[in-house]
Structures are given as structure tokens and as C-alpha cells.
Amino acid sequence: MTKIALVTGANKGIGFETAKQLAQHNIKVLLGARNETEGKKAEAVLRGLSLDVTYIRLDISDSTDIENVKSYIESEYGALDILVNNAAVFLDGAWFGNNTESVTLQTLRDTFDINYFGTVELTQALLPAIKKSEAGRIVNISSVSGSFGVHLNEAHWLYALKPYAYSASKTALNQFTVFLAHALRETKIKVNAANPGWVKTSIGSDQAPLTPEDGAKTGVALALLDDNGPTGTFSESGEVLPW
């Protein structure tokens, strides 16, 4: 039976490449995107490669969208095998420096609304469908910027980069990963966080050394874990990262 996957923020960047790579493994992929024009454009490109993908409207900050997606998956497929929580925003303005003293509460709220609250709400809504899968996989696309260990390590390249809203939202996402993995430890569902690396995207900028194709690989590998794979981890390219 064909596996069903949902990738959020799948119209561009890492999300698009994640959807592409999963579809190349003969998985039916739902392309979640809030912009219908961009979502259908991504759908057309991937279908042009003979990949089984379908655009689905999904703004994860919109509870109505989340409920519609839940109903659609349950009615059309019954179960969901893979959920890749990729959709995210970067609203701090700049990566360099430390804006903790100046970042506005509105920026914090808007960042958390997508990167954390929307992701949690969507995941909770889809858990009943994921529990019906023979081996559900939940992958949270996080960032090394959310790592306490990295930000305490003066030798790490990211040490001087402390955009507070984005980093804090990813730290919260990491804890959600750990706690959800614990909650589901008696099931076949595996929950892991992926750091895609510094990727050429709207968030990573053109200065990044990795392509979106490179950045998608860790999340895809976690989405395709077998029964012996780990759960409750944070990694990049198979390397465990500090929380």
C-alpha cells in the first residue's frame, strides 16, 4: 500500500525538495502551502517529473485550514504515514548579533505562531490519523540555532549569531519533539528533529553553502526510518546534535 506524507511549507526551498525526495520513494505527498498559486505551481513542477503529489491549502496559523486538512486526510486516505513539519518564518531581521534586548513582542508572537504553536496544533490534529499508520513518522524541521549547547560553545560558528525570536521558537520545537516522542514511546511512531544545515533559502540567504536538495536529506532520512530507527533525537546528516 502506498504511504501518504504531508509536508508543510512545501511550495519552495527545503519543503519543496523534501516533498520531491519523498515522492521519489514512491510515496504519495500532500504539498501543504498557504499560497495557492505557489502551491499549485510546485504541484505542476513535480507532476511534470511523474511524481505523485497533490497541493493542499494549509496555513498552519489558521485553525480552519488545519481542521480542513485533518478532515481531508481522514476521508481520502484514512491514515497518515509521514508528517514533516517544515513551515517556518524568520522575522528577526538579521542573523548577526544578539537582538534579545530589542526584539518586539509582536515579532516573538508572530514567529511562535508559525514555528511553534501552528506546528503543535497541526501535529495534535493529525495524530489520530498518524496512529492509524503501521509505522508513523513525525519530523520537525528545527535549527541548530535552537540548541542551548551550540549557543554556549564559543568555538561554534553560530555562537555570535543570536536572533532571539527564531532561535527561541526552535528551542521550543525541540522540546516538543522530546516530549511527544516520550508520549508516543509505546507506539510505532517515531518523532525526531532535523537540522537541515545552512541552506540557500529565503531564511538562510544566498550566502549559505548548502542547496535545498542538501538541506532536505536529513529530514527525508528521518521520515524513512525503519522500525529500528531512533526517536526523540536531534540530528544533521546522521550526527547527533546537542540540545
C-alpha positions in Angstrom: 0.0 0.0 0.0 1.3 3.5 -0.9 2.4 5.6 2.0 0.9 9.0 2.5 3.0 12.0 3.6 2.2 15.6 4.3 5.0 18.3 4.1 4.2 21.8 5.3 5.7 24.8 3.5 6.2 22.6 0.5 6.0 25.2 -2.2 9.7 26.2 -2.0 13.1 25.6 -0.5 13.6 22.7 1.8 9.9 21.8 1.9 9.8 21.5 -1.9 12.9 19.3 -2.0 11.6 17.2 0.9 8.4 16.6 -1.0 10.3 15.8 -4.2 12.6 13.3 -2.5 9.8 11.6 -0.6 7.8 11.3 -3.8 10.8 9.7 -5.5 10.5 6.9 -3.0 7.0 6.2 -4.4 5.2 8.0 -1.6 2.1 10.0 -2.2 2.9 13.5 -1.0 0.5 16.2 0.0 2.1 19.6 -0.6 0.9 21.9 2.2 1.2 25.6 1.4 -0.7 28.7 2.3 -0.2 30.4 -1.1 -2.4 28.6 -3.6 -0.6 30.0 -6.6 2.8 28.9 -5.4 1.4 25.6 -4.1 -0.1 24.7 -7.4 3.0 25.8 -9.3 5.1 23.4 -7.1 2.5 20.6 -7.8 2.8 21.2 -11.5 6.6 21.0 -11.5 6.7 17.8 -9.5 3.9 16.2 -11.5 5.9 17.1 -14.6 8.5 14.7 -13.1 5.9 12.0 -12.9 5.7 12.3 -9.1 2.5 11.6 -7.2 1.9 14.9 -5.4 -1.2 16.9 -4.6 -1.4 20.5 -3.4 -3.4 21.2 -0.3 -4.1 24.6 1.2 -2.5 24.8 4.6 -1.7 27.9 6.6 -0.6 26.4 9.9 -1.6 29.6 11.8 -5.2 29.1 10.6 -7.2 26.6 12.7 -9.8 26.3 9.9 -7.1 25.2 7.5 -5.8 22.6 9.9 -9.3 21.2 10.5 -9.9 21.0 6.8 -6.6 19.2 6.2 -7.4 16.7 9.0 -10.8 16.0 7.5 -9.4 15.6 4.0 -6.7 13.1 5.1 -9.1 11.1 7.2 -11.8 10.9 4.4 -9.4 10.4 1.5 -6.7 8.2 3.0 -7.8 7.1 6.5 -4.2 7.3 7.8 -1.2 9.5 7.5 2.3 7.8 7.5 4.6 10.8 7.5 4.3 14.3 8.7 7.1 16.7 8.0 6.7 20.0 9.9 8.8 22.3 7.7 6.8 25.5 7.5 8.6 28.3 9.4 9.3 32.1 9.3 12.3 34.2 10.2 11.2 37.7 11.3 14.2 38.9 13.4 15.6 40.9 10.5 19.2 39.8 10.7 21.1 36.7 11.8 24.1 38.5 13.1 24.3 39.9 16.6 22.0 39.5 19.6 18.6 41.2 19.4 17.3 39.9 22.8 17.1 43.4 24.3 15.3 44.9 21.3 13.1 42.2 19.6 9.5 43.2 19.8 6.8 41.1 21.5 4.9 41.2 18.2 7.8 39.7 16.4 8.1 37.0 19.0 4.3 36.3 18.8 4.3 36.1 15.0 7.3 33.9 15.0 6.0 31.5 17.6 2.6 31.5 15.9 4.1 29.6 12.9 7.2 27.9 14.1 5.7 26.6 17.3 2.0 27.0 18.0 0.9 26.2 14.5 3.2 23.2 14.3 1.9 21.8 17.6 -1.7 22.4 16.7 -1.3 20.7 13.3 0.5 17.7 14.8 -2.1 17.2 17.5 -4.9 17.4 15.0 -3.2 14.8 12.8 -2.1 12.4 15.5 -5.3 10.2 15.2 -4.5 9.7 11.5 -0.8 9.0 12.2 -1.7 6.5 14.9 -3.6 4.5 12.2 -0.4 4.2 10.2 1.6 0.9 10.6 4.7 3.0 11.3 4.1 6.7 11.6 6.9 9.2 11.3 6.9 12.8 12.5 9.8 15.0 11.5 10.2 18.5 12.9 12.5 20.7 10.8 14.3 22.5 13.5 17.6 24.5 13.5 20.9 24.3 15.3 20.1 27.9 16.3 17.7 26.4 18.8 20.4 24.5 20.6 21.5 25.6 24.0 24.7 23.6 23.6 25.7 25.4 20.5 25.0 28.9 21.9 27.1 28.1 24.9 30.0 26.9 22.8 32.3 29.9 21.9 34.1 27.8 19.3 31.0 27.0 17.3 30.5 29.1 14.1 26.9 30.0 15.2 28.0 31.4 18.6 27.9 35.1 17.5 24.5 34.6 15.7 21.7 35.0 18.2 18.4 36.1 16.6 16.2 35.6 19.6 12.7 35.1 18.2 13.7 32.4 15.6 16.1 30.7 18.0 13.7 30.5 20.9 10.9 29.2 18.7 13.2 26.3 17.5 14.2 25.6 21.1 10.5 25.2 22.0 10.1 23.0 18.9 12.9 20.8 20.1 11.3 20.3 23.5 8.0 19.4 21.7 10.0 16.8 19.8 11.4 15.2 23.0 8.1 15.3 24.9 6.0 14.0 22.0 8.5 11.2 21.4 8.1 10.3 25.1 4.3 10.4 25.0 4.3 8.0 22.0 7.1 5.7 23.2 4.8 2.7 23.4 3.7 3.1 19.8 5.4 2.5 16.5 5.5 6.3 15.8 8.9 7.9 15.8 9.3 11.6 16.4 12.6 13.4 15.6 14.0 16.8 14.9 16.2 17.6 11.9 18.7 20.4 11.4 18.9 20.9 7.7 22.2 22.9 7.9 22.8 26.4 6.5 20.8 26.3 3.3 20.2 28.7 0.4 16.6 29.6 1.2 14.7 32.8 2.0 15.7 32.2 5.6 19.3 31.0 5.0 20.2 33.6 2.3 22.3 33.2 -0.8 25.5 33.1 1.3 24.6 29.6 2.6 26.9 26.8 1.4 24.1 24.1 1.0 21.4 23.7 -1.6 17.8 23.0 -0.7 18.4 19.5 -2.0 21.2 19.0 0.5 19.1 20.5 3.3 16.2 18.1 2.7 18.2 15.0 3.1 18.3 14.8 6.9 14.5 15.2 7.2 13.8 12.7 4.5 16.1 10.1 6.1 14.2 10.6 9.4 10.9 10.3 7.6 12.0 6.9 6.1 13.4 5.4 9.3 12.8 1.7 9.7 11.5 0.0 12.9 14.9 0.0 14.4 15.4 3.8 14.0 15.7 6.3 16.8 13.1 8.5 18.3 13.4 11.7 20.3 16.6 12.8 18.6 18.1 16.0 17.1 20.5 15.4 14.3 22.0 16.5 11.0 23.3 14.0 8.4 23.3 11.2 11.0 25.2 13.3 13.5 23.5 13.8 16.9 23.4 17.5 17.9 23.4 19.0 21.4 20.1 20.1 22.8 
